[in-house]
Structure formats: structure tokens, C-alpha cells
């Protein structure tokens, strides 16, 4: 999942050419399918008009490619005419019409009809390309930045400044966890570096916010300016379409946006992780991961995922086991900054009496809280609900399959036995999780009844990442497991990084109407929560005169 300069492992479908020299035996199938990929992409995007009615490849396809190419064209509704003489393949782009077409019924209209069939399942035309095994494990593209990304960043930063100013107007005093974070920052500003034993996370946010003492919340208005380009870079590692719209959907995630309007660590942690993932240079990437770990300790898991993804990308299927082993050893030495991160983190654990959190360790003891994983899955799917609509009936039908039923039973058993409440959860009615737990999750039988929903959500998340190598899927699942399962407290802010990584890498329905609906849904949820936070405050009987406010 690393990114940077163009590398062979990243480019799964190199640009095809219509004329090339005779390929070697080991590369001819991949080169041939590069051409097929370009044709399938053109059919899947009907807005791109062919200027030439036929396409000719002067390098003859291997026999296996002929058969696969025929299956591909049949699935797209295209007629194929493969010449037996070596050297060319003639592909009419569409089937001949039954009647003579009118002036309006041109090639573009025919391709649109073909595209509508292939787009009934997201990525159906492109998915056939992945059947040709890639030689290396890697993400589809290299991460790239564009200067215009900073225009989008400036727009979000300006909106954030406005919203933060509104929060300062109605909530001028530190609220909830801000009491600890802001007091610690202002102590640093006064030259007092005594640590508050109730703070659980490292002080990176406090240090970078010292120039804004007295106005600490505005640090997130600055951070979002740098977070947006990181979102764009990460998105382009997987897809190059609708980048800004997808990034806007992620940036408008209600829980991320609301927490960033207060002096919380979520935005700095997220931005540092995504910058680290999208940079290929191990030293620079490790530097960003170090910043993320000094913001929130559990980000060491994502640093490990990055390192393992780099090692996996070095494995070449065309080489022998001994050669690949040598490559892995050499690559491990090139990742010395990450070895340093691991050694430093082990040293931190030893210094901190083998505790992950810095303070309040008694309230944050690890638990085998497997239900957290399923909560995160449902959380991610719920925030992408418009994308589920076109295939909802298919998803619901899959729940009745024997394997799905067995999986639902397994999930129900896990949720029943490994789901926990927390004293902070039960005592604080300012958080929405208090009401979710009290009304839906506290009763074990009711909690287990949501297992079909968890399986449906997991199926949707998996289908949306069909283009990602299975190794990276497993790596992501392992990362989510080790960052979420040990957490005792049911807290939706823990799900921000898993959701953002999944959503920025997912390829789902590319229709802009669904994307706009998804963005509108995020904005609507945020607006309701923001209104409740500002204007529906209440008081606790034991703290008269102190306004309490609803939050995620």
C-alpha cells in the first residue's frame, strides 16, 4: 500500500500500443492483455469516442489469450474476428445493427448500450482483466500530487475556519476531552512540561499547536489544508476517477469533521498516516509514521502494514524462491527506518511498564473486544449506503447462501461472547454511543440479531475492493484487528482511519448521482449533529450551570 515514484509493481495495466515488436515468451500474455485492458476501459467509459472503427494489434496473441479474449468480448457484447495468420487481431468495436442505423444511432450510442450492460455490476468490464495474474503484489498506480489539489484543500480549510469560529462563539471554553488537551498545550506554552497523568496519547498535537496558544482549535483548520492533498494522493494509488468528489465525501465524514472542530487528535493522526502510506521513500514515510505514532500510539500497526506491503511488492513471480528470498533480505535492510520505529516502540513499551496508553491505564486495559471489528464494518457500510442501493437485492439474496448462514452464526457467537461495555460508556450520556449501547447492544440477544447486518456490510466492503490484491486486503484486515479489537471502549472515533483507508481505495458505482447522494448524506448527518451540539445543550443535576452537549 505504499506509494511514490512509478514502479513496475504498481502498474498492473501498462499503456497498450497498436504496434510493437515481438514480445518474449515470458511477457507476451501480459503485453497482449495490456491492449485488451485499454479496449475494455474504453467500452466501460462510453464518453470516450473511438476515432478509428477497428483496432489492430500487430503482435499476434498467444493461444491462451485468444480464448480469454473471446470470452471477454462475449461478455461485453462485442463480436470478435481473430485472424489465424500470425501478426494481427481484428476487433470490430460493436456488433452490427440489425437495421441500418440513423444519424443519431452512431457508434457512441451503441457503445453506451454495451456500457450499460457491463456497468450493472461495478467494474464488471475491468474485473476480467484481473484474471491475468500479475507478476508482483502492488497497488494499481503510483501516488501522485497535483497542484490543483491545494485548491480543494484551501476550500475545505476556509469552511473549517468558519465552522471553528462558530464553535468558539457558542462554546468558548474547553469542552469534554479538550479540558485535558488544551490545558496541557497551554502548560507547554508557559514552559511547564509536567505531564498530566490522565492523558492517554503522546504530545505531538500539543507541540505543533504551541504557536496557536489560546486558539488551539484552529490548528485543525491548518491541518485539513495538508490532509486533503494526502487524501488525493492515496485515492490515486487505486483509482484516478472522481478523485475530488470521493475526497470530499471522506473529508465530510461527520465524526471526523465534528471532532476536528474541537482540539482533538483525530485529524493529525489521520493526515500523517495517509501521507506516510502514499510516499515511497522509506525515510520520509517513516518520518510521517513517527508523527502519527506520537499523536496516537496504535498507528504503529499501520506502519507495520506499510513495511510488509513494501516487502511483498518485491516478490517477483518470475523468479525462483532463492532469488526472492535474497530480494526480501535486501529490501528489509532498505527499510531500516521502520526497523528503527519498531525498536523505538518496543523501547517505549519497556519504559511505560508495557502499557500502550501513557496515562489512565486502569481505564484503558486491553480487552479481546471482537465486536469492535463488526461495529467498524457496519459503520463504514452505513456511511456509504447510497453505493449499496444498486446491488442491494443481490446482497440480501447472498445472505441465504449456506456459507453466509454459517458466517452469520459465527459472527453471532463472537459478538455474544466478546462484546463489552465500559464505565465511561455507561456513565456519559453526552455521546451517541451511550444511546446506541443502551437501546440496541446492551441486550445480548438483540446484539446478536445484527449478525446478518454485519455479514451484509462485510460483503459490500469486500466487493467494493475487488481490484485490490488479496494480500493487501488481508493486511488491511489484520491492521483493523490489532487497532480495534484490543480497545475496551466502544468509541466510533476509532473507526475513522479504517473507514478512510477503505473508502479512498474502494471502487464502487461511478455514477456521479450516487456519489453526490453520498456526499449529501454526510453533510446532512453532520448538520444535524452540529445543530444538536450547538443548540440542544442540557445540564446534569450534579453540575448545575454547566452546559453539556451531544457528540459522537
VEXMARZA-662763 format. One record per residue (C-alpha): x, y, z; residue in one letter; residue number from 0. Coordinates in nm, 2 decimals. Layout:
X_Y_Z_A_NUM
...
***
This chain:
0.00_0.00_0.00_X_0
0.30_0.23_-0.03_X_1
0.32_0.50_-0.30_X_2
0.57_0.72_-0.47_X_3
0.76_0.70_-0.80_X_4
0.63_0.49_-1.09_X_5
0.73_0.13_-1.02_X_6
0.67_-0.19_-1.21_X_7
0.46_-0.35_-0.93_X_8
0.22_-0.06_-0.93_X_9
0.12_-0.05_-1.30_X_10
-0.10_-0.36_-1.33_X_11
-0.21_-0.25_-1.68_X_12
0.06_-0.07_-1.88_X_13
-0.05_0.15_-2.16_X_14
-0.12_-0.06_-2.47_X_15
0.02_0.03_-2.81_X_16
-0.11_-0.07_-3.15_X_17
0.23_-0.16_-3.29_X_18
0.51_-0.33_-3.10_X_19
0.80_-0.57_-3.15_X_20
0.75_-0.94_-3.10_X_21
0.74_-0.99_-2.72_X_22
0.94_-1.26_-2.53_X_23
0.76_-1.57_-2.43_X_24
0.75_-1.47_-2.06_X_25
0.58_-1.13_-2.13_X_26
0.36_-1.19_-2.43_X_27
0.05_-1.27_-2.23_X_28
0.08_-0.96_-2.01_X_29
0.15_-0.73_-2.31_X_30
-0.14_-0.87_-2.50_X_31
-0.38_-0.82_-2.21_X_32
-0.25_-0.46_-2.18_X_33
-0.41_-0.40_-2.51_X_34
-0.73_-0.58_-2.41_X_35
-0.74_-0.37_-2.09_X_36
-0.73_-0.04_-2.29_X_37
-1.02_-0.17_-2.51_X_38
-1.23_-0.27_-2.21_X_39
-1.17_0.06_-2.04_X_40
-1.28_0.24_-2.35_X_41
-1.61_0.03_-2.36_X_42
-1.66_0.09_-1.99_X_43
-1.63_0.47_-2.05_X_44
-1.86_0.54_-2.34_X_45
-1.78_0.91_-2.33_X_46
-1.45_0.84_-2.50_X_47
-1.52_0.81_-2.87_X_48
-1.31_0.58_-3.09_X_49
-1.18_0.77_-3.39_X_50
-1.09_0.45_-3.57_X_51
-1.36_0.19_-3.62_X_52
-1.13_-0.11_-3.57_X_53
-0.82_-0.19_-3.37_X_54
-0.53_-0.40_-3.49_X_55
-0.25_-0.55_-3.29_X_56
0.05_-0.63_-3.49_X_57
0.19_-0.87_-3.24_X_58
0.00_-1.20_-3.25_X_59
-0.17_-1.32_-2.94_X_60
-0.07_-1.64_-2.76_X_61
-0.32_-1.93_-2.79_X_62
-0.45_-1.89_-2.43_X_63
-0.50_-1.52_-2.49_X_64
-0.72_-1.59_-2.80_X_65
-0.96_-1.79_-2.58_X_66
-0.97_-1.54_-2.29_X_67
-1.00_-1.25_-2.54_X_68
-1.31_-1.42_-2.69_X_69
-1.47_-1.46_-2.35_X_70
-1.40_-1.10_-2.28_X_71
-1.56_-0.97_-2.59_X_72
-1.86_-1.21_-2.55_X_73
-1.92_-1.06_-2.20_X_74
-1.91_-0.71_-2.34_X_75
-2.14_-0.78_-2.63_X_76
-1.87_-0.75_-2.89_X_77
-1.81_-0.96_-3.20_X_78
-1.45_-1.09_-3.25_X_79
-1.27_-1.19_-3.56_X_80
-0.93_-1.34_-3.49_X_81
-0.72_-1.39_-3.79_X_82
-0.53_-1.72_-3.79_X_83
-0.24_-1.58_-3.98_X_84
0.03_-1.46_-3.73_X_85
0.05_-1.09_-3.68_X_86
-0.29_-0.93_-3.63_X_87
-0.62_-0.93_-3.45_X_88
-0.92_-0.75_-3.60_X_89
-1.18_-0.64_-3.34_X_90
-1.49_-0.46_-3.46_X_91
-1.59_-0.25_-3.16_X_92
-1.96_-0.33_-3.17_X_93
-2.19_-0.59_-3.31_X_94
-2.35_-0.50_-3.64_X_95
-2.70_-0.35_-3.60_X_96
-3.00_-0.55_-3.72_X_97
-3.12_-0.24_-3.92_X_98
-2.94_0.04_-4.08_X_99
-2.87_0.30_-3.80_X_100
-2.99_0.65_-3.82_X_101
-2.76_0.95_-3.80_X_102
-2.81_0.96_-3.42_X_103
-2.76_0.59_-3.37_X_104
-2.39_0.61_-3.42_X_105
-2.10_0.42_-3.27_X_106
-2.12_0.62_-2.95_X_107
-2.48_0.52_-2.89_X_108
-2.40_0.15_-2.95_X_109
-2.11_0.17_-2.70_X_110
-2.34_0.33_-2.44_X_111
-2.58_0.04_-2.47_X_112
-2.28_-0.20_-2.42_X_113
-2.16_0.00_-2.13_X_114
-2.50_0.00_-1.96_X_115
-2.48_-0.38_-1.96_X_116
-2.13_-0.40_-1.83_X_117
-2.19_-0.14_-1.56_X_118
-2.48_-0.32_-1.40_X_119
-2.21_-0.46_-1.17_X_120
-1.95_-0.20_-1.07_X_121
-1.62_-0.26_-1.25_X_122
-1.76_-0.57_-1.44_X_123
-1.57_-0.49_-1.76_X_124
-1.24_-0.42_-1.58_X_125
-1.27_-0.71_-1.34_X_126
-1.20_-0.96_-1.62_X_127
-0.86_-0.80_-1.66_X_128
-0.76_-0.91_-1.31_X_129
-0.78_-1.28_-1.41_X_130
-0.45_-1.24_-1.58_X_131
-0.22_-1.29_-1.28_X_132
0.01_-1.01_-1.21_X_133
0.38_-1.07_-1.16_X_134
0.41_-0.87_-0.84_X_135
0.20_-0.76_-0.55_X_136
0.13_-0.39_-0.56_X_137
-0.13_-0.12_-0.58_X_138
-0.26_-0.03_-0.93_X_139
-0.09_0.31_-0.96_X_140
0.18_0.53_-0.81_X_141
0.07_0.81_-0.58_X_142
0.08_1.15_-0.74_X_143
0.00_1.50_-0.63_X_144
-0.14_1.78_-0.84_X_145
-0.12_2.15_-0.77_X_146
-0.49_2.19_-0.81_X_147
-0.54_1.96_-0.50_X_148
-0.44_2.25_-0.29_X_149
-0.74_2.45_-0.43_X_150
-0.97_2.19_-0.28_X_151
-0.77_2.20_0.03_X_152
-0.80_2.57_0.06_X_153
-1.18_2.54_0.01_X_154
-1.21_2.29_0.30_X_155
-0.97_2.49_0.51_X_156
-1.18_2.81_0.46_X_157
-1.50_2.62_0.55_X_158
-1.33_2.48_0.86_X_159
-1.22_2.82_0.98_X_160
-1.58_2.94_0.95_X_161
-1.72_2.64_1.14_X_162
-1.45_2.66_1.41_X_163
-1.52_3.03_1.46_X_164
-1.89_2.94_1.52_X_165
-1.79_2.68_1.77_X_166
-1.57_2.94_1.95_X_167
-1.87_3.17_1.96_X_168
-2.11_2.92_2.13_X_169
-1.85_2.71_2.31_X_170
-1.57_2.94_2.41_X_171
-1.44_2.72_2.70_X_172
-1.26_2.38_2.66_X_173
-1.52_2.10_2.63_X_174
-1.50_1.74_2.73_X_175
-1.16_1.59_2.64_X_176
-1.04_1.94_2.54_X_177
-1.00_2.02_2.91_X_178
-0.70_1.79_2.92_X_179
-0.56_1.86_2.57_X_180
-0.58_2.24_2.59_X_181
-0.46_2.26_2.95_X_182
-0.15_2.05_2.85_X_183
-0.08_2.27_2.55_X_184
-0.10_2.59_2.74_X_185
0.12_2.44_3.01_X_186
0.38_2.38_2.73_X_187
0.34_2.74_2.62_X_188
0.42_2.85_2.97_X_189
0.73_2.64_2.98_X_190
0.58_2.38_3.21_X_191
0.64_2.03_3.07_X_192
0.49_1.83_3.35_X_193
0.27_1.55_3.21_X_194
-0.10_1.52_3.31_X_195
-0.14_1.15_3.42_X_196
-0.49_1.14_3.28_X_197
-0.39_1.20_2.92_X_198
-0.35_0.87_2.73_X_199
-0.19_0.99_2.40_X_200
0.15_1.13_2.32_X_201
0.21_1.51_2.29_X_202
0.26_1.56_1.91_X_203
-0.06_1.77_1.88_X_204
0.03_1.98_2.17_X_205
0.37_2.06_2.04_X_206
0.26_2.16_1.69_X_207
-0.02_2.37_1.83_X_208
0.20_2.58_2.06_X_209
0.21_2.88_1.82_X_210
-0.17_2.90_1.85_X_211
-0.20_2.91_2.23_X_212
-0.54_3.04_2.32_X_213
-0.68_2.95_1.98_X_214
-0.58_2.58_1.97_X_215
-0.89_2.46_1.77_X_216
-0.77_2.65_1.46_X_217
-0.48_2.41_1.43_X_218
-0.72_2.16_1.26_X_219
-0.81_2.43_1.01_X_220
-0.44_2.43_0.91_X_221
-0.41_2.06_0.93_X_222
-0.70_1.99_0.69_X_223
-0.52_2.20_0.43_X_224
-0.25_1.94_0.43_X_225
-0.48_1.64_0.49_X_226
-0.68_1.69_0.16_X_227
-0.38_1.65_-0.07_X_228
-0.29_1.33_0.12_X_229
-0.64_1.20_0.06_X_230
-0.60_1.28_-0.31_X_231
-0.26_1.11_-0.33_X_232
-0.39_0.80_-0.16_X_233
-0.70_0.78_-0.38_X_234
-0.49_0.80_-0.69_X_235
-0.30_0.49_-0.58_X_236
-0.61_0.29_-0.65_X_237
-0.84_0.49_-0.89_X_238
-0.79_0.81_-1.09_X_239
-1.17_0.88_-1.14_X_240
-1.38_1.12_-0.93_X_241
-1.09_1.19_-0.70_X_242
-1.21_1.53_-0.57_X_243
-1.56_1.41_-0.52_X_244
-1.45_1.10_-0.33_X_245
-1.21_1.30_-0.12_X_246
-1.49_1.54_-0.04_X_247
-1.71_1.25_0.08_X_248
-1.43_1.14_0.31_X_249
-1.35_1.49_0.44_X_250
-1.71_1.54_0.52_X_251
-1.73_1.23_0.73_X_252
-1.95_1.36_1.02_X_253
-1.75_1.22_1.31_X_254
-1.42_1.34_1.16_X_255
-1.55_1.68_1.08_X_256
-1.71_1.73_1.43_X_257
-1.41_1.61_1.62_X_258
-1.18_1.83_1.41_X_259
-1.38_2.14_1.52_X_260
-1.26_2.07_1.87_X_261
-0.90_2.03_1.98_X_262
-0.88_1.65_1.92_X_263
-0.60_1.43_1.78_X_264
-0.80_1.26_1.50_X_265
-0.72_1.48_1.21_X_266
-0.35_1.50_1.27_X_267
-0.33_1.12_1.32_X_268
-0.52_1.05_1.00_X_269
-0.33_1.30_0.78_X_270
0.01_1.17_0.90_X_271
-0.09_0.81_0.83_X_272
-0.22_0.88_0.48_X_273
0.09_1.09_0.39_X_274
0.31_0.80_0.51_X_275
0.12_0.54_0.31_X_276
0.14_0.75_-0.01_X_277
0.52_0.81_-0.01_X_278
0.76_0.55_-0.14_X_279
1.08_0.68_0.02_X_280
1.12_0.47_0.34_X_281
1.29_0.75_0.54_X_282
1.02_1.02_0.46_X_283
0.74_0.77_0.51_X_284
0.88_0.65_0.84_X_285
0.90_1.02_0.95_X_286
0.53_1.07_0.89_X_287
0.45_0.74_1.07_X_288
0.66_0.87_1.36_X_289
0.45_1.18_1.37_X_290
0.13_0.97_1.36_X_291
0.26_0.74_1.64_X_292
0.35_1.04_1.85_X_293
-0.01_1.15_1.80_X_294
-0.17_0.81_1.87_X_295
0.03_0.50_1.96_X_296
-0.18_0.25_1.78_X_297
-0.06_0.39_1.45_X_298
0.24_0.17_1.48_X_299
0.02_-0.11_1.34_X_300
-0.03_0.09_1.02_X_301
0.34_0.15_1.00_X_302
0.39_-0.23_1.01_X_303
0.13_-0.28_0.74_X_304
0.32_-0.04_0.51_X_305
0.65_-0.22_0.57_X_306
0.50_-0.56_0.49_X_307
0.33_-0.42_0.18_X_308
0.67_-0.29_0.06_X_309
0.83_-0.63_0.12_X_310
0.55_-0.81_-0.06_X_311
0.59_-0.58_-0.36_X_312
0.95_-0.71_-0.40_X_313
0.84_-1.07_-0.46_X_314
0.86_-1.15_-0.83_X_315
0.66_-1.45_-0.96_X_316
0.90_-1.50_-1.25_X_317
1.20_-1.56_-1.01_X_318
1.29_-1.86_-0.81_X_319
1.24_-1.89_-0.43_X_320
1.61_-1.84_-0.36_X_321
1.62_-1.52_-0.56_X_322
1.30_-1.38_-0.40_X_323
1.45_-1.46_-0.05_X_324
1.76_-1.26_-0.14_X_325
1.54_-0.97_-0.26_X_326
1.34_-0.98_0.06_X_327
1.65_-0.97_0.28_X_328
1.79_-0.68_0.08_X_329
1.46_-0.50_0.09_X_330
1.44_-0.55_0.47_X_331
1.77_-0.36_0.50_X_332
1.63_-0.08_0.29_X_333
1.35_-0.05_0.54_X_334
1.59_0.04_0.82_X_335
1.38_0.34_0.92_X_336
1.09_0.11_1.00_X_337
1.32_-0.12_1.19_X_338
1.41_0.18_1.39_X_339
1.04_0.26_1.45_X_340
0.98_-0.09_1.58_X_341
1.28_-0.08_1.81_X_342
1.18_0.26_1.94_X_343
0.82_0.14_2.01_X_344
0.95_-0.16_2.19_X_345
1.17_0.07_2.40_X_346
0.86_0.28_2.47_X_347
0.67_-0.02_2.59_X_348
0.95_-0.12_2.82_X_349
0.98_0.24_2.96_X_350
0.60_0.26_3.00_X_351
0.57_-0.06_3.20_X_352
0.44_-0.25_2.89_X_353
0.13_-0.03_2.87_X_354
0.02_0.12_2.53_X_355
-0.15_0.43_2.68_X_356
0.06_0.69_2.86_X_357
-0.20_0.77_3.14_X_358
-0.52_0.64_3.29_X_359
-0.40_0.29_3.22_X_360
-0.66_0.13_3.46_X_361
-0.95_0.26_3.25_X_362
-0.78_0.15_2.92_X_363
-0.68_-0.21_2.98_X_364
-0.68_-0.42_2.66_X_365
-0.98_-0.65_2.60_X_366
-1.04_-0.91_2.34_X_367
-1.33_-0.69_2.21_X_368
-1.40_-0.87_1.88_X_369
-1.74_-0.69_1.84_X_370
-1.54_-0.37_1.77_X_371
-1.44_-0.51_1.43_X_372
-1.80_-0.57_1.34_X_373
-1.91_-0.23_1.46_X_374
-1.64_-0.07_1.24_X_375
-1.76_-0.27_0.94_X_376
-2.12_-0.16_0.99_X_377
-2.00_0.20_1.05_X_378
-1.82_0.20_0.71_X_379
-2.10_0.05_0.52_X_380
-2.36_0.28_0.68_X_381
-2.17_0.59_0.57_X_382
-2.17_0.46_0.21_X_383
-2.53_0.35_0.20_X_384
-2.61_0.51_-0.14_X_385
-2.35_0.29_-0.30_X_386
-2.53_-0.02_-0.17_X_387
-2.86_0.06_-0.34_X_388
-2.80_-0.07_-0.70_X_389
-2.69_-0.41_-0.57_X_390
-2.89_-0.43_-0.25_X_391
-3.12_-0.71_-0.37_X_392
-2.82_-0.92_-0.47_X_393
-2.65_-0.85_-0.13_X_394
-2.97_-0.95_0.05_X_395
-3.00_-1.27_-0.16_X_396
-2.65_-1.37_-0.07_X_397
-2.74_-1.38_0.30_X_398
-2.94_-1.70_0.24_X_399
-2.65_-1.90_0.10_X_400
-2.52_-2.18_0.32_X_401
-2.17_-2.02_0.36_X_402
-2.33_-1.68_0.46_X_403
-2.56_-1.85_0.71_X_404
-2.26_-2.02_0.87_X_405
-2.08_-1.70_0.88_X_406
-2.37_-1.52_1.04_X_407
-2.38_-1.79_1.31_X_408
-2.01_-1.75_1.37_X_409
-2.04_-1.37_1.40_X_410
-2.33_-1.40_1.64_X_411
-2.13_-1.63_1.87_X_412
-1.83_-1.39_1.86_X_413
-2.05_-1.08_1.93_X_414
-2.23_-1.26_2.21_X_415
-1.91_-1.37_2.39_X_416
-1.67_-1.08_2.31_X_417
-1.87_-0.76_2.34_X_418
-1.81_-0.54_2.64_X_419
-1.94_-0.22_2.80_X_420
-1.72_0.03_2.97_X_421
-1.76_0.25_3.27_X_422
-1.71_0.56_3.06_X_423
-1.97_0.44_2.81_X_424
-2.23_0.38_3.07_X_425
-2.17_0.70_3.27_X_426
-2.17_0.96_2.99_X_427
-2.50_1.03_2.81_X_428
-2.34_1.31_2.60_X_429
-2.21_1.05_2.35_X_430
-2.44_0.89_2.09_X_431
-2.27_0.56_2.17_X_432
-2.44_0.57_2.51_X_433
-2.78_0.55_2.34_X_434
-2.68_0.30_2.08_X_435
-2.55_0.07_2.35_X_436
-2.84_0.12_2.59_X_437
-3.11_0.07_2.32_X_438
-2.96_-0.18_2.08_X_439
-2.64_-0.35_2.21_X_440
-2.67_-0.40_2.58_X_441
-2.91_-0.69_2.55_X_442
-2.71_-0.99_2.42_X_443
-2.99_-1.15_2.22_X_444
-3.06_-0.82_2.04_X_445
-2.69_-0.76_1.99_X_446
-2.65_-1.10_1.82_X_447
-2.95_-1.04_1.59_X_448
-2.75_-0.78_1.40_X_449
-2.51_-1.05_1.27_X_450
-2.68_-1.06_0.92_X_451
-2.62_-0.68_0.90_X_452
-2.25_-0.73_0.98_X_453
-2.22_-1.00_0.72_X_454
-2.40_-0.79_0.46_X_455
-2.18_-0.49_0.53_X_456
-1.86_-0.70_0.51_X_457
-1.97_-0.85_0.18_X_458
-2.03_-0.50_0.04_X_459
-1.69_-0.37_0.16_X_460
-1.52_-0.67_0.01_X_461
-1.70_-0.64_-0.33_X_462
-1.60_-0.27_-0.34_X_463
-1.24_-0.36_-0.33_X_464
-1.23_-0.64_-0.59_X_465
-0.95_-0.46_-0.77_X_466
-0.71_-0.48_-0.47_X_467
-0.47_-0.77_-0.43_X_468
-0.59_-1.02_-0.17_X_469
-0.26_-0.97_0.02_X_470
-0.35_-0.61_0.08_X_471
-0.70_-0.70_0.18_X_472
-0.56_-0.94_0.44_X_473
-0.31_-0.68_0.56_X_474
-0.59_-0.42_0.60_X_475
-0.80_-0.67_0.79_X_476
-0.51_-0.76_1.02_X_477
-0.44_-0.39_1.08_X_478
-0.80_-0.32_1.17_X_479
-0.80_-0.62_1.40_X_480
-0.50_-0.51_1.60_X_481
-0.60_-0.15_1.62_X_482
-0.97_-0.21_1.72_X_483
-1.01_-0.54_1.90_X_484
-0.79_-0.45_2.20_X_485
-0.99_-0.13_2.26_X_486
-1.23_-0.18_2.55_X_487
-1.43_0.14_2.50_X_488
-1.70_0.15_2.23_X_489
-1.59_0.47_2.06_X_490
-1.67_0.55_1.70_X_491
-1.37_0.78_1.65_X_492
-1.16_0.46_1.65_X_493
-1.32_0.37_1.32_X_494
-1.21_0.69_1.13_X_495
-0.88_0.56_0.99_X_496
-1.02_0.21_0.88_X_497
-1.31_0.38_0.71_X_498
-1.10_0.64_0.53_X_499
-0.85_0.38_0.40_X_500
-1.13_0.16_0.27_X_501
-1.34_0.44_0.12_X_502
-1.04_0.60_-0.06_X_503
-0.94_0.27_-0.21_X_504
-1.28_0.14_-0.30_X_505
-1.42_0.13_-0.65_X_506
-1.80_0.13_-0.64_X_507
-2.06_0.27_-0.86_X_508
-1.91_0.56_-1.06_X_509
-2.23_0.73_-1.13_X_510
-2.20_1.08_-1.00_X_511
-2.56_1.09_-0.88_X_512
-2.47_0.82_-0.62_X_513
-2.16_1.00_-0.52_X_514
-2.34_1.32_-0.48_X_515
-2.61_1.14_-0.28_X_516
-2.33_1.00_-0.06_X_517
-2.18_1.35_-0.01_X_518
-2.53_1.49_0.07_X_519
-2.58_1.22_0.32_X_520
-2.26_1.30_0.50_X_521
-2.34_1.68_0.51_X_522
-2.69_1.61_0.63_X_523
-2.57_1.39_0.92_X_524
-2.31_1.65_1.01_X_525
-2.56_1.93_1.00_X_526
-2.79_1.75_1.24_X_527
-2.51_1.67_1.48_X_528
-2.37_2.02_1.46_X_529
-2.71_2.17_1.54_X_530
-2.76_1.94_1.84_X_531
-2.41_2.02_1.97_X_532
-2.46_2.40_1.95_X_533
-2.83_2.45_2.03_X_534
-2.96_2.14_2.22_X_535
-2.74_2.16_2.53_X_536
-2.86_2.03_2.87_X_537
-2.74_2.02_3.23_X_538
-2.66_1.74_3.47_X_539
-2.83_1.77_3.81_X_540
-2.50_1.73_3.99_X_541
-2.33_2.01_3.78_X_542
-2.59_2.29_3.76_X_543
-2.50_2.58_3.53_X_544
-2.26_2.37_3.32_X_545
-2.39_2.31_2.97_X_546
-2.35_1.96_2.84_X_547
-2.36_1.89_2.46_X_548
-2.43_1.59_2.24_X_549
-2.13_1.44_2.05_X_550
-2.03_1.13_1.87_X_551
***
